[in-house]
Amino acid sequence: MGISNFWFYTIMIIAISHVIVGFVYLLYKLSTKKKDNQENE
């Protein structure tokens, strides 16, 4: 039972960190796009 909990938590940590990294990347891309648009105007 202990080893299955290890794999469950490992996969959950990878999945949650993947979502967080994707969200941060999306915010980064959106913020750089806004700055580029303001400079062009």
Secondary structure as UniProt FT lines:
FT   HELIX           2..40
//
